[in-house]
Amino acid sequence: MLNIIVGKPVGNAGTESGRKATNWVIGDPQFVRKVLSSAEANRLRISRFEREGADLEKLAAKIGKYFEVSLKEMRRRQRGGPGADAQKAFAYYACRVYNAPTTKVGDFLCVGGAAVSAMVQMGEAITEKRNIDI
């Protein structure tokens, strides 16, 4: 619940003390509302992904089918070709669309979290260029 104290910066807990763990957004009321609604949208997106029963295996199968590569090929280290493009598209969808943690995606693809972060940006470009909608 958002409490607003007129004329003073407030946080989501509505207290003036910055020492409470629940007071994680401080600013004018309009800013606080904007940040809290964004945070709530992220929480809903994660729960929607789990609620629909989606998982990385199913997403990888869809991406693999589109690029005509197996999961084994997607997990192989490579610099080019359909397997590399499939990895990047998978990383983009898993992290940006479904909000999966990069560490979890990295474990699934057998790469590090930093590699996944790089793949996400390249995957976004690939999905836009090829007009992929999964």
N, C-alpha and C positions, 0 to 999 in steps of 0.2 A: 504494500500500500504506500502511495506517495503522499507525504505530508509536506506542505509548503509553508514556510515562515516568511511573510512578506518583508522585503527589504534586506534580507540576510541570505548569504549563500546557504544552500541546503543540500543534503544528500538524500539518498533513497530511504534512510531510516528516520529522517525528520529530526535529527538531533544536531546540536551544535558541536558536539564532541567528535573530533576526527579520530579518536582512539578506538572506536567500535568497529569490529570487522564487518558489520552489516552496512556501514556507511562508505560504500565504495564509489559513489558518484557525487561529486561536489560541483556546484555551479548554480546559475540562475534556473528558475523553474522550467523554462522552455527547454534548456539544454538537458536537464535531468530527465524530463519526459522523453526526449528524443533518444537518449542513450538507453534508457530502460526499455523502451519499446523495441529497439534494435536487439538488445540482449534477449528479450522474450522471444523475438522472432527466431533467433538462433537456437534457443532451447526447444522451440516447437519443431524446427526443422530436424533436429537430431531425433526427437521422439517420434516424428512422423516416419523417418527412415526405419527406426526400430519397429514401430507399430505395423508397418506394411510388410514386415518380415524380409526386407531386402538385406542382402549381405554382399560382401566383397566377391564371393564365388559367383553369385548370380550376375553381378555387374560385369565381372571379368568375362563370363560366358557371352554376354550380349556384345561387349566390345570385341571379343575374339571373333565372334560370328561376323560382325561388320567388316573387320579387317582380314578375315579368313586366316587367323592364326590360332594356335592352341595356347592353353594356359602355360604350358612348358616354354613355348616360344616367347610369351610375354614376360616370363621370369628370367629369361636369358639376358646376359649383359650384351648390349649391341649399340651401335652408333647410328644405324640407318635402316631403312626398309620398313615393311609393314609391322614387324614385331615391335620396333622402337616407337613407331607412331601409335600403335595400340597401347603400349605402356604409358605414353604421354596422355592419350585421351582418357585412359582408365584413371590415371592420377588426377586429371582435371575433374572428371565426374565424381570420383570418390571424395576428393577434398573440397571442391568448391560447391558442387551441386548437393551432395549428401552430407557434407561437413564432417567427414571421417578424419580422425587425427592422422597427421603425416607419418607418425611413428607406426601406426597400425597399417597404413598403406605400404610403407617401406618394408615392414616385416612380410607382408603378403607378396610383394614383388621381389623380395630378397635384395633390397638396396637400403641405403641410409635415408634418414629424414631429409637431409640437405638435397639429395638427389631427387627426392619426391617433390620438394619445393620448386626445383628447377623444371621438373617435368610438368608441373601444373601450368605454368605460364606457357610453355610450348604446346601443351595439350589444348589449351584454350584456343590458340591460334589454329591448330589443326582442326578442331571441331567446327570452328567458324568457317574456315576455308572450305571444308568438305560438307558443310551444312549438316552435321551429324546431330541427330536428336534422339537420344535413348531414354 
